[in-house]
Amino acid sequence: MPLEKFRSIEEMNAAPVRKTADAAFWRFRRHSSRYRRIVRTERPRGVFRFRSLQEAQAARRNG
C-alpha cells in the first residue's frame, strides 16, 4: 500500500478511500492463519517476577 502525505485536513478528506484489499493482503492473511494453526503455543498471560536471573532463564526454557 503506498504512503500518502497530506498538507491539510481538506486534502485528506478529498482523497479517495481504498475499499478493496489486494491479493497480497489476502495471501498474508492465509499464511498467518495457517501459521497460527500449526504453532499453537500457549503463553501464560501476565507479568512474572523472578528472584534471580537463573530462575527467569529456567522459566523461559521450560515454557
mmCIF file of the N, C-alpha and C atoms, coordinates in Angstrom:
data_MODEL
# 
_entry.id   MODEL 
# 
loop_
_atom_site.group_PDB 
_atom_site.id 
_atom_site.type_symbol 
_atom_site.label_atom_id 
_atom_site.label_alt_id 
_atom_site.label_comp_id 
_atom_site.label_asym_id 
_atom_site.label_entity_id 
_atom_site.label_seq_id 
_atom_site.pdbx_PDB_ins_code 
_atom_site.Cartn_x 
_atom_site.Cartn_y 
_atom_site.Cartn_z 
_atom_site.occupancy 
_atom_site.B_iso_or_equiv 
_atom_site.pdbx_formal_charge 
_atom_site.auth_seq_id 
_atom_site.auth_comp_id 
_atom_site.auth_asym_id 
_atom_site.auth_atom_id 
_atom_site.pdbx_PDB_model_num 
ATOM 1   N N  . MET A 1 1  ? 0.850   -1.164  0.000  1.00 0.00 ? 1  MET A N  1 
ATOM 2   C CA . MET A 1 1  ? 0.000   0.000   0.000  1.00 0.00 ? 1  MET A CA 1 
ATOM 3   C C  . MET A 1 1  ? 0.899   1.230   0.000  1.00 0.00 ? 1  MET A C  1 
ATOM 4   N N  . PRO A 1 2  ? 0.707   2.130   -0.929 1.00 0.00 ? 2  PRO A N  1 
ATOM 5   C CA . PRO A 1 2  ? 1.551   3.318   -0.986 1.00 0.00 ? 2  PRO A CA 1 
ATOM 6   C C  . PRO A 1 2  ? 1.242   4.283   0.163  1.00 0.00 ? 2  PRO A C  1 
ATOM 7   N N  . LEU A 1 3  ? 2.238   5.019   0.544  1.00 0.00 ? 3  LEU A N  1 
ATOM 8   C CA . LEU A 1 3  ? 2.102   6.004   1.604  1.00 0.00 ? 3  LEU A CA 1 
ATOM 9   C C  . LEU A 1 3  ? 1.632   7.316   1.006  1.00 0.00 ? 3  LEU A C  1 
ATOM 10  N N  . GLU A 1 4  ? 0.646   7.930   1.629  1.00 0.00 ? 4  GLU A N  1 
ATOM 11  C CA . GLU A 1 4  ? 0.140   9.217   1.150  1.00 0.00 ? 4  GLU A CA 1 
ATOM 12  C C  . GLU A 1 4  ? 0.397   10.271  2.217  1.00 0.00 ? 4  GLU A C  1 
ATOM 13  N N  . LYS A 1 5  ? 0.875   11.429  1.793  1.00 0.00 ? 5  LYS A N  1 
ATOM 14  C CA . LYS A 1 5  ? 1.118   12.539  2.710  1.00 0.00 ? 5  LYS A CA 1 
ATOM 15  C C  . LYS A 1 5  ? 0.178   13.680  2.353  1.00 0.00 ? 5  LYS A C  1 
ATOM 16  N N  . PHE A 1 6  ? -0.343  14.325  3.364  1.00 0.00 ? 6  PHE A N  1 
ATOM 17  C CA . PHE A 1 6  ? -1.279  15.423  3.166  1.00 0.00 ? 6  PHE A CA 1 
ATOM 18  C C  . PHE A 1 6  ? -0.761  16.661  3.877  1.00 0.00 ? 6  PHE A C  1 
ATOM 19  N N  . ARG A 1 7  ? -1.008  17.814  3.271  1.00 0.00 ? 7  ARG A N  1 
ATOM 20  C CA . ARG A 1 7  ? -0.598  19.078  3.877  1.00 0.00 ? 7  ARG A CA 1 
ATOM 21  C C  . ARG A 1 7  ? -1.709  19.694  4.727  1.00 0.00 ? 7  ARG A C  1 
ATOM 22  N N  . SER A 1 8  ? -2.938  19.256  4.503  1.00 0.00 ? 8  SER A N  1 
ATOM 23  C CA . SER A 1 8  ? -4.046  19.807  5.284  1.00 0.00 ? 8  SER A CA 1 
ATOM 24  C C  . SER A 1 8  ? -5.144  18.754  5.431  1.00 0.00 ? 8  SER A C  1 
ATOM 25  N N  . ILE A 1 9  ? -6.081  19.056  6.295  1.00 0.00 ? 9  ILE A N  1 
ATOM 26  C CA . ILE A 1 9  ? -7.226  18.169  6.512  1.00 0.00 ? 9  ILE A CA 1 
ATOM 27  C C  . ILE A 1 9  ? -8.095  18.121  5.263  1.00 0.00 ? 9  ILE A C  1 
ATOM 28  N N  . GLU A 1 10 ? -8.198  19.220  4.551  1.00 0.00 ? 10 GLU A N  1 
ATOM 29  C CA . GLU A 1 10 ? -9.023  19.254  3.342  1.00 0.00 ? 10 GLU A CA 1 
ATOM 30  C C  . GLU A 1 10 ? -8.482  18.294  2.283  1.00 0.00 ? 10 GLU A C  1 
ATOM 31  N N  . GLU A 1 11 ? -7.160  18.253  2.119  1.00 0.00 ? 11 GLU A N  1 
ATOM 32  C CA . GLU A 1 11 ? -6.568  17.306  1.174  1.00 0.00 ? 11 GLU A CA 1 
ATOM 33  C C  . GLU A 1 11 ? -6.853  15.869  1.595  1.00 0.00 ? 11 GLU A C  1 
ATOM 34  N N  . MET A 1 12 ? -6.795  15.627  2.890  1.00 0.00 ? 12 MET A N  1 
ATOM 35  C CA . MET A 1 12 ? -7.043  14.282  3.389  1.00 0.00 ? 12 MET A CA 1 
ATOM 36  C C  . MET A 1 12 ? -8.491  13.867  3.136  1.00 0.00 ? 12 MET A C  1 
ATOM 37  N N  . ASN A 1 13 ? -9.422  14.773  3.355  1.00 0.00 ? 13 ASN A N  1 
ATOM 38  C CA . ASN A 1 13 ? -10.832 14.455  3.131  1.00 0.00 ? 13 ASN A CA 1 
ATOM 39  C C  . ASN A 1 13 ? -11.149 14.267  1.654  1.00 0.00 ? 13 ASN A C  1 
ATOM 40  N N  . ALA A 1 14 ? -10.402 14.930  0.772  1.00 0.00 ? 14 ALA A N  1 
ATOM 41  C CA . ALA A 1 14 ? -10.659 14.822  -0.662 1.00 0.00 ? 14 ALA A CA 1 
ATOM 42  C C  . ALA A 1 14 ? -10.065 13.557  -1.275 1.00 0.00 ? 14 ALA A C  1 
ATOM 43  N N  . ALA A 1 15 ? -9.167  12.896  -0.571 1.00 0.00 ? 15 ALA A N  1 
ATOM 44  C CA . ALA A 1 15 ? -8.513  11.701  -1.113 1.00 0.00 ? 15 ALA A CA 1 
ATOM 45  C C  . ALA A 1 15 ? -9.512  10.551  -1.206 1.00 0.00 ? 15 ALA A C  1 
ATOM 46  N N  . PRO A 1 16 ? -9.414  9.738   -2.258 1.00 0.00 ? 16 PRO A N  1 
ATOM 47  C CA . PRO A 1 16 ? -10.329 8.597   -2.379 1.00 0.00 ? 16 PRO A CA 1 
ATOM 48  C C  . PRO A 1 16 ? -10.036 7.544   -1.309 1.00 0.00 ? 16 PRO A C  1 
ATOM 49  N N  . VAL A 1 17 ? -11.082 6.880   -0.862 1.00 0.00 ? 17 VAL A N  1 
ATOM 50  C CA . VAL A 1 17 ? -10.956 5.847   0.161  1.00 0.00 ? 17 VAL A CA 1 
ATOM 51  C C  . VAL A 1 17 ? -10.736 4.510   -0.527 1.00 0.00 ? 17 VAL A C  1 
ATOM 52  N N  . ARG A 1 18 ? -9.750  3.777   -0.071 1.00 0.00 ? 18 ARG A N  1 
ATOM 53  C CA . ARG A 1 18 ? -9.491  2.457   -0.644 1.00 0.00 ? 18 ARG A CA 1 
ATOM 54  C C  . ARG A 1 18 ? -10.453 1.457   -0.017 1.00 0.00 ? 18 ARG A C  1 
ATOM 55  N N  . LYS A 1 19 ? -11.165 0.729   -0.842 1.00 0.00 ? 19 LYS A N  1 
ATOM 56  C CA . LYS A 1 19 ? -12.160 -0.197  -0.314 1.00 0.00 ? 19 LYS A CA 1 
ATOM 57  C C  . LYS A 1 19 ? -11.794 -1.658  -0.513 1.00 0.00 ? 19 LYS A C  1 
ATOM 58  N N  . THR A 1 20 ? -10.940 -1.965  -1.456 1.00 0.00 ? 20 THR A N  1 
ATOM 59  C CA . THR A 1 20 ? -10.602 -3.361  -1.711 1.00 0.00 ? 20 THR A CA 1 
ATOM 60  C C  . THR A 1 20 ? -9.162  -3.630  -1.311 1.00 0.00 ? 20 THR A C  1 
ATOM 61  N N  . ALA A 1 21 ? -8.954  -4.774  -0.717 1.00 0.00 ? 21 ALA A N  1 
ATOM 62  C CA . ALA A 1 21 ? -7.599  -5.191  -0.379 1.00 0.00 ? 21 ALA A CA 1 
ATOM 63  C C  . ALA A 1 21 ? -7.035  -5.971  -1.560 1.00 0.00 ? 21 ALA A C  1 
ATOM 64  N N  . ASP A 1 22 ? -5.761  -5.820  -1.795 1.00 0.00 ? 22 ASP A N  1 
ATOM 65  C CA . ASP A 1 22 ? -5.166  -6.513  -2.936 1.00 0.00 ? 22 ASP A CA 1 
ATOM 66  C C  . ASP A 1 22 ? -4.876  -7.975  -2.590 1.00 0.00 ? 22 ASP A C  1 
ATOM 67  N N  . ALA A 1 23 ? -4.432  -8.712  -3.574 1.00 0.00 ? 23 ALA A N  1 
ATOM 68  C CA . ALA A 1 23 ? -4.202  -10.148 -3.411 1.00 0.00 ? 23 ALA A CA 1 
ATOM 69  C C  . ALA A 1 23 ? -3.107  -10.441 -2.392 1.00 0.00 ? 23 ALA A C  1 
ATOM 70  N N  . ALA A 1 24 ? -2.117  -9.563  -2.286 1.00 0.00 ? 24 ALA A N  1 
ATOM 71  C CA . ALA A 1 24 ? -1.026  -9.794  -1.336 1.00 0.00 ? 24 ALA A CA 1 
ATOM 72  C C  . ALA A 1 24 ? -1.539  -9.788  0.100  1.00 0.00 ? 24 ALA A C  1 
ATOM 73  N N  . PHE A 1 25 ? -2.509  -8.937  0.388  1.00 0.00 ? 25 PHE A N  1 
ATOM 74  C CA . PHE A 1 25 ? -3.072  -8.897  1.737  1.00 0.00 ? 25 PHE A CA 1 
ATOM 75  C C  . PHE A 1 25 ? -3.750  -10.208 2.075  1.00 0.00 ? 25 PHE A C  1 
ATOM 76  N N  . TRP A 1 26 ? -4.556  -10.739 1.165  1.00 0.00 ? 26 TRP A N  1 
ATOM 77  C CA . TRP A 1 26 ? -5.271  -11.992 1.432  1.00 0.00 ? 26 TRP A CA 1 
ATOM 78  C C  . TRP A 1 26 ? -4.301  -13.166 1.507  1.00 0.00 ? 26 TRP A C  1 
ATOM 79  N N  . ARG A 1 27 ? -3.239  -13.126 0.739  1.00 0.00 ? 27 ARG A N  1 
ATOM 80  C CA . ARG A 1 27 ? -2.212  -14.165 0.825  1.00 0.00 ? 27 ARG A CA 1 
ATOM 81  C C  . ARG A 1 27 ? -1.547  -14.110 2.199  1.00 0.00 ? 27 ARG A C  1 
ATOM 82  N N  . PHE A 1 28 ? -1.273  -12.904 2.687  1.00 0.00 ? 28 PHE A N  1 
ATOM 83  C CA . PHE A 1 28 ? -0.708  -12.747 4.026  1.00 0.00 ? 28 PHE A CA 1 
ATOM 84  C C  . PHE A 1 28 ? -1.663  -13.277 5.085  1.00 0.00 ? 28 PHE A C  1 
ATOM 85  N N  . ARG A 1 29 ? -2.956  -12.993 4.955  1.00 0.00 ? 29 ARG A N  1 
ATOM 86  C CA . ARG A 1 29 ? -3.941  -13.483 5.924  1.00 0.00 ? 29 ARG A CA 1 
ATOM 87  C C  . ARG A 1 29 ? -3.981  -15.009 5.959  1.00 0.00 ? 29 ARG A C  1 
ATOM 88  N N  . ARG A 1 30 ? -3.967  -15.636 4.790  1.00 0.00 ? 30 ARG A N  1 
ATOM 89  C CA . ARG A 1 30 ? -3.982  -17.101 4.743  1.00 0.00 ? 30 ARG A CA 1 
ATOM 90  C C  . ARG A 1 30 ? -2.721  -17.674 5.372  1.00 0.00 ? 30 ARG A C  1 
ATOM 91  N N  . HIS A 1 31 ? -1.593  -17.056 5.071  1.00 0.00 ? 31 HIS A N  1 
ATOM 92  C CA . HIS A 1 31 ? -0.322  -17.529 5.614  1.00 0.00 ? 31 HIS A CA 1 
ATOM 93  C C  . HIS A 1 31 ? -0.298  -17.399 7.139  1.00 0.00 ? 31 HIS A C  1 
ATOM 94  N N  . SER A 1 32 ? -0.732  -16.273 7.667  1.00 0.00 ? 32 SER A N  1 
ATOM 95  C CA . SER A 1 32 ? -0.681  -16.071 9.113  1.00 0.00 ? 32 SER A CA 1 
ATOM 96  C C  . SER A 1 32 ? -1.672  -16.971 9.842  1.00 0.00 ? 32 SER A C  1 
ATOM 97  N N  . SER A 1 33 ? -2.847  -17.209 9.269  1.00 0.00 ? 33 SER A N  1 
ATOM 98  C CA . SER A 1 33 ? -3.791  -18.106 9.938  1.00 0.00 ? 33 SER A CA 1 
ATOM 99  C C  . SER A 1 33 ? -3.275  -19.540 9.906  1.00 0.00 ? 33 SER A C  1 
ATOM 100 N N  . ARG A 1 34 ? -2.633  -19.931 8.814  1.00 0.00 ? 34 ARG A N  1 
ATOM 101 C CA . ARG A 1 34 ? -2.039  -21.269 8.731  1.00 0.00 ? 34 ARG A CA 1 
ATOM 102 C C  . ARG A 1 34 ? -0.927  -21.400 9.768  1.00 0.00 ? 34 ARG A C  1 
ATOM 103 N N  . TYR A 1 35 ? -0.122  -20.371 9.915  1.00 0.00 ? 35 TYR A N  1 
ATOM 104 C CA . TYR A 1 35 ? 0.962   -20.395 10.896 1.00 0.00 ? 35 TYR A CA 1 
ATOM 105 C C  . TYR A 1 35 ? 0.404   -20.532 12.311 1.00 0.00 ? 35 TYR A C  1 
ATOM 106 N N  . ARG A 1 36 ? -0.651  -19.782 12.627 1.00 0.00 ? 36 ARG A N  1 
ATOM 107 C CA . ARG A 1 36 ? -1.243  -19.868 13.966 1.00 0.00 ? 36 ARG A CA 1 
ATOM 108 C C  . ARG A 1 36 ? -1.792  -21.254 14.249 1.00 0.00 ? 36 ARG A C  1 
ATOM 109 N N  . ARG A 1 37 ? -2.366  -21.908 13.245 1.00 0.00 ? 37 ARG A N  1 
ATOM 110 C CA . ARG A 1 37 ? -2.885  -23.267 13.449 1.00 0.00 ? 37 ARG A CA 1 
ATOM 111 C C  . ARG A 1 37 ? -1.753  -24.262 13.675 1.00 0.00 ? 37 ARG A C  1 
ATOM 112 N N  . ILE A 1 38 ? -0.627  -24.076 13.001 1.00 0.00 ? 38 ILE A N  1 
ATOM 113 C CA . ILE A 1 38 ? 0.490   -25.009 13.123 1.00 0.00 ? 38 ILE A CA 1 
ATOM 114 C C  . ILE A 1 38 ? 1.204   -24.841 14.461 1.00 0.00 ? 38 ILE A C  1 
ATOM 115 N N  . VAL A 1 39 ? 1.475   -23.618 14.852 1.00 0.00 ? 39 VAL A N  1 
ATOM 116 C CA . VAL A 1 39 ? 2.318   -23.372 16.016 1.00 0.00 ? 39 VAL A CA 1 
ATOM 117 C C  . VAL A 1 39 ? 1.584   -23.649 17.324 1.00 0.00 ? 39 VAL A C  1 
ATOM 118 N N  . ARG A 1 40 ? 0.478   -22.997 17.555 1.00 0.00 ? 40 ARG A N  1 
ATOM 119 C CA . ARG A 1 40 ? -0.352  -23.204 18.747 1.00 0.00 ? 40 ARG A CA 1 
ATOM 120 C C  . ARG A 1 40 ? 0.431   -23.224 20.057 1.00 0.00 ? 40 ARG A C  1 
ATOM 121 N N  . THR A 1 41 ? 1.263   -22.237 20.288 1.00 0.00 ? 41 THR A N  1 
ATOM 122 C CA . THR A 1 41 ? 1.971   -22.160 21.561 1.00 0.00 ? 41 THR A CA 1 
ATOM 123 C C  . THR A 1 41 ? 1.098   -21.417 22.556 1.00 0.00 ? 41 THR A C  1 
ATOM 124 N N  . GLU A 1 42 ? 0.974   -21.976 23.714 1.00 0.00 ? 42 GLU A N  1 
ATOM 125 C CA . GLU A 1 42 ? 0.202   -21.346 24.774 1.00 0.00 ? 42 GLU A CA 1 
ATOM 126 C C  . GLU A 1 42 ? 1.151   -20.541 25.645 1.00 0.00 ? 42 GLU A C  1 
ATOM 127 N N  . ARG A 1 43 ? 0.948   -19.276 25.683 1.00 0.00 ? 43 ARG A N  1 
ATOM 128 C CA . ARG A 1 43 ? 1.766   -18.402 26.512 1.00 0.00 ? 43 ARG A CA 1 
ATOM 129 C C  . ARG A 1 43 ? 0.935   -17.965 27.708 1.00 0.00 ? 43 ARG A C  1 
ATOM 130 N N  . PRO A 1 44 ? 1.487   -18.093 28.915 1.00 0.00 ? 44 PRO A N  1 
ATOM 131 C CA . PRO A 1 44 ? 0.746   -17.611 30.076 1.00 0.00 ? 44 PRO A CA 1 
ATOM 132 C C  . PRO A 1 44 ? 0.641   -16.090 30.040 1.00 0.00 ? 44 PRO A C  1 
ATOM 133 N N  . ARG A 1 45 ? -0.503  -15.590 30.439 1.00 0.00 ? 45 ARG A N  1 
ATOM 134 C CA . ARG A 1 45 ? -0.711  -14.149 30.433 1.00 0.00 ? 45 ARG A CA 1 
ATOM 135 C C  . ARG A 1 45 ? -0.178  -13.538 31.715 1.00 0.00 ? 45 ARG A C  1 
ATOM 136 N N  . GLY A 1 46 ? 0.201   -12.294 31.638 1.00 0.00 ? 46 GLY A N  1 
ATOM 137 C CA . GLY A 1 46 ? 0.607   -11.573 32.825 1.00 0.00 ? 46 GLY A CA 1 
ATOM 138 C C  . GLY A 1 46 ? 2.095   -11.290 32.888 1.00 0.00 ? 46 GLY A C  1 
ATOM 139 N N  . VAL A 1 47 ? 2.489   -10.716 34.006 1.00 0.00 ? 47 VAL A N  1 
ATOM 140 C CA . VAL A 1 47 ? 3.882   -10.349 34.246 1.00 0.00 ? 47 VAL A CA 1 
ATOM 141 C C  . VAL A 1 47 ? 4.394   -11.216 35.384 1.00 0.00 ? 47 VAL A C  1 
ATOM 142 N N  . PHE A 1 48 ? 5.590   -11.753 35.220 1.00 0.00 ? 48 PHE A N  1 
ATOM 143 C CA . PHE A 1 48 ? 6.152   -12.634 36.232 1.00 0.00 ? 48 PHE A CA 1 
ATOM 144 C C  . PHE A 1 48 ? 7.399   -12.009 36.823 1.00 0.00 ? 48 PHE A C  1 
ATOM 145 N N  . ARG A 1 49 ? 7.557   -12.183 38.123 1.00 0.00 ? 49 ARG A N  1 
ATOM 146 C CA . ARG A 1 49 ? 8.745   -11.678 38.806 1.00 0.00 ? 49 ARG A CA 1 
ATOM 147 C C  . ARG A 1 49 ? 9.567   -12.871 39.262 1.00 0.00 ? 49 ARG A C  1 
ATOM 148 N N  . PHE A 1 50 ? 10.865  -12.765 39.103 1.00 0.00 ? 50 PHE A N  1 
ATOM 149 C CA . PHE A 1 50 ? 11.770  -13.836 39.489 1.00 0.00 ? 50 PHE A CA 1 
ATOM 150 C C  . PHE A 1 50 ? 12.799  -13.287 40.466 1.00 0.00 ? 50 PHE A C  1 
ATOM 151 N N  . ARG A 1 51 ? 13.261  -14.157 41.358 1.00 0.00 ? 51 ARG A N  1 
ATOM 152 C CA . ARG A 1 51 ? 14.240  -13.740 42.357 1.00 0.00 ? 51 ARG A CA 1 
ATOM 153 C C  . ARG A 1 51 ? 15.652  -13.663 41.785 1.00 0.00 ? 51 ARG A C  1 
ATOM 154 N N  . SER A 1 52 ? 15.914  -14.416 40.719 1.00 0.00 ? 52 SER A N  1 
ATOM 155 C CA . SER A 1 52 ? 17.261  -14.403 40.141 1.00 0.00 ? 52 SER A CA 1 
ATOM 156 C C  . SER A 1 52 ? 17.172  -14.554 38.628 1.00 0.00 ? 52 SER A C  1 
ATOM 157 N N  . LEU A 1 53 ? 18.271  -14.258 37.971 1.00 0.00 ? 53 LEU A N  1 
ATOM 158 C CA . LEU A 1 53 ? 18.347  -14.416 36.525 1.00 0.00 ? 53 LEU A CA 1 
ATOM 159 C C  . LEU A 1 53 ? 18.250  -15.889 36.135 1.00 0.00 ? 53 LEU A C  1 
ATOM 160 N N  . GLN A 1 54 ? 18.840  -16.756 36.943 1.00 0.00 ? 54 GLN A N  1 
ATOM 161 C CA . GLN A 1 54 ? 18.801  -18.189 36.648 1.00 0.00 ? 54 GLN A CA 1 
ATOM 162 C C  . GLN A 1 54 ? 17.365  -18.715 36.691 1.00 0.00 ? 54 GLN A C  1 
ATOM 163 N N  . GLU A 1 55 ? 16.592  -18.250 37.650 1.00 0.00 ? 55 GLU A N  1 
ATOM 164 C CA . GLU A 1 55 ? 15.192  -18.664 37.755 1.00 0.00 ? 55 GLU A CA 1 
ATOM 165 C C  . GLU A 1 55 ? 14.391  -18.184 36.539 1.00 0.00 ? 55 GLU A C  1 
ATOM 166 N N  . ALA A 1 56 ? 14.652  -16.984 36.072 1.00 0.00 ? 56 ALA A N  1 
ATOM 167 C CA . ALA A 1 56 ? 13.959  -16.456 34.891 1.00 0.00 ? 56 ALA A CA 1 
ATOM 168 C C  . ALA A 1 56 ? 14.340  -17.234 33.640 1.00 0.00 ? 56 ALA A C  1 
ATOM 169 N N  . GLN A 1 57 ? 15.609  -17.561 33.494 1.00 0.00 ? 57 GLN A N  1 
ATOM 170 C CA . GLN A 1 57 ? 16.043  -18.324 32.326 1.00 0.00 ? 57 GLN A CA 1 
ATOM 171 C C  . GLN A 1 57 ? 15.476  -19.737 32.340 1.00 0.00 ? 57 GLN A C  1 
ATOM 172 N N  . ALA A 1 58 ? 15.380  -20.346 33.520 1.00 0.00 ? 58 ALA A N  1 
ATOM 173 C CA . ALA A 1 58 ? 14.790  -21.682 33.624 1.00 0.00 ? 58 ALA A CA 1 
ATOM 174 C C  . ALA A 1 58 ? 13.311  -21.643 33.251 1.00 0.00 ? 58 ALA A C  1 
ATOM 175 N N  . ALA A 1 59 ? 12.610  -20.609 33.662 1.00 0.00 ? 59 ALA A N  1 
ATOM 176 C CA . ALA A 1 59 ? 11.194  -20.480 33.312 1.00 0.00 ? 59 ALA A CA 1 
ATOM 177 C C  . ALA A 1 59 ? 11.029  -20.286 31.811 1.00 0.00 ? 59 ALA A C  1 
ATOM 178 N N  . ARG A 1 60 ? 11.932  -19.567 31.189 1.00 0.00 ? 60 ARG A N  1 
ATOM 179 C CA . ARG A 1 60 ? 11.869  -19.356 29.741 1.00 0.00 ? 60 ARG A CA 1 
ATOM 180 C C  . ARG A 1 60 ? 12.125  -20.665 28.990 1.00 0.00 ? 60 ARG A C  1 
ATOM 181 N N  . ARG A 1 61 ? 13.094  -21.451 29.466 1.00 0.00 ? 61 ARG A N  1 
ATOM 182 C CA . ARG A 1 61 ? 13.405  -22.726 28.809 1.00 0.00 ? 61 ARG A CA 1 
ATOM 183 C C  . ARG A 1 61 ? 12.254  -23.721 28.938 1.00 0.00 ? 61 ARG A C  1 
ATOM 184 N N  . ASN A 1 62 ? 11.588  -23.728 30.079 1.00 0.00 ? 62 ASN A N  1 
ATOM 185 C CA . ASN A 1 62 ? 10.526  -24.710 30.334 1.00 0.00 ? 62 ASN A CA 1 
ATOM 186 C C  . ASN A 1 62 ? 9.186   -24.307 29.745 1.00 0.00 ? 62 ASN A C  1 
ATOM 187 N N  . GLY A 1 63 ? 9.113   -23.157 29.183 1.00 0.00 ? 63 GLY A N  1 
ATOM 188 C CA . GLY A 1 63 ? 7.878   -22.777 28.516 1.00 0.00 ? 63 GLY A CA 1 
ATOM 189 C C  . GLY A 1 63 ? 7.198   -21.671 29.191 1.00 0.00 ? 63 GLY A C  1 
# 
